Amino acid sequence: MKKILCPTDFSKTAMKAVDYAATIAQRAGARLTLLHVVHLPVVDTSETALIASELLQEQIRDAHEKMKDLQHRIEEKYSGSNNGFSCDYIIKESLLTDIAEHLTSTEGYHMIVMGTTGGGSALEELLIGSNAEAVIEQVRCPVLTIPATANWPDIRKIIYASDYVEEDKYALQQVWEMANLFDATVDVIHVSREATPESGAKAQQFWEELQRLFPDSPMRFQEVVSRHRMDGIKAYYNESEASLVAILRKDKGFFQELFSRSLTEKMTYKADVPLLVLHSRKL
């Protein structure tokens, strides 16, 4: 993990994501790139086009000043380790999804870290959530989403939600890469509607396979009984005092449920749950 991209709009939510991105980049000796997107105004006449152009240039100048200041503060705070960490920034006139996809596919960024749940109005909540979902849909690299109320980025335990699929093995390799940066443990869980002898046997078989793949690693496995997968993950997250949850992007049912629940339910679930979304890859 040598290049990390962190979109920011300078909001409270985005700044919490910057802290996570900088901490991960520092520990990995990686390059952190801050990204700010300036949206092109919609115009319908030449007169409004001139005004829009002037406003756009003003936004860009303001963004450069803020990004320079943010870059300086990050370098001052995180550059003491001398392990290869560096920070730069990009300002683009584009859609966030388009530039994120372009940078990750052509410039080799290994992870995106961005804010999700906003700390302001209901409209802000919906827009930020929509941006996070759109970026995850568009890119192929892991995306770590950070809510504004998340704790300080001191990752001690990662929960990986497994569905007993082959892609879990590849995903867990990425989870371990993250965990090793923080000397964190990993709890692999599977949520079942009910505990049966069949589910117990399948869980034992899967756990034995993980032990062969990851010998001598601080990993635990737990079958969680819950009628709803999201509720089971949330309960385990709270009880185990975990730092973040990791899931596979291929599981569209859970992913869509996470982003399509009512605003109140979504905010309750994501209030302090950083979420690492991984993309499936056949082994």
C-alpha angles and dihedrals in degrees: 000000000000106000126046126183121206120185113207138182092181092251124136090258093050093048091055088053089050089056091053093045093049093047092050092045092049093051092045094044087237137152113254117206119193114209127201120182122206113202119224111241119241111243134181105183137038090248094054089043090060092048091046091051091053091048090048093052090049090052091050093050090049091048092052091054092049093045093049090052092047092047091051093050092049094048091047092051103038109025098082096093095070091209099128099284114149137163132211136155143226129204117195138176098225147088113291093232093051097049093042091053092046095049096045094047099042106024100043102241109173100199142014119214116192142155123259122175110049127219099222138053128355088252090056090051092053095045095048092046090049092051092051092049092047093051092049090050092051107043132062100211126087115279121206111200119200126196119216092245096053117127123254109294099264100132112201104155132023123196116210114197107215131194095188094258130142092245089065089077093057092042092051090055088060091045090053091050088058094041093051091057089063101029085244129161125236126223114196111202135182120198115217127182090228139359111252134163088252094053090045092052092048091049092051092049092050093047092051090052091051090051089055092049096044107030119182092010124136093248131139131190126210133177108216121202115215136135091227122044096215092051091049092051092046092050093049091046091054097042095047094044091230125179101220144353124233123202138172116253091219089074095085094168094064092037094052091045090053094054101033101052118108115284092251094051092044093051091048092052097043097038093114105356117114107203126208109200114198128190122233121249125181114239 
